[in-house]
Amino acid sequence: SRMAWLQQFTSDLRRHPELLQASDSEFVRSLVAGNFTLPDAQTLLEQLDTIDNAACGWTSFMSKVSVDIFKGFPDEESIVNYTLNQAYHDNVTVFASVIFQTNKDGSLPPHVLYKIRQNSSFTEKTNEIRRAYWRP
């Protein structure tokens, strides 16, 4: 059971405190010192169930979210070509691109220069932004 495992784990840590020397948390110090008491089984199981439910909910939510949002290109022309001609067919919306100016061997120079190109459909025009701010 979960309780038995946690009690065994606590016991093992008390017998071998050297395992925890890298930690400086208050919880670990009190556990090793013997000042730690386990909550009653019902409370502990409720807390574990809450954590389990939260983790399962997060996993379920994130399974529907794609975080594969970056795509590399060899040069600026390739990015523009993809955005104008292929992205729509791939069902991809390109919000912006970052173009790094590299050395001839492809490495980044000590002082990195870059351009940010934004999709005009998702970027406010400068005159629209200026109206939102007060100026004398």
Protein Blocks (a to p, Z undefined) as FASTA:
>chain_A
ZZlmmmmmmmmmmmmmmlmmmpccfklmmmmnopaccddfklmmmmmmmmmmmmmmmmmm
mmmpcfblbccdfbfklmmmmmmmmmmmnopacfbdcdddddfkopacfbdcddddddfk
lpccfklmmmmpccZZ
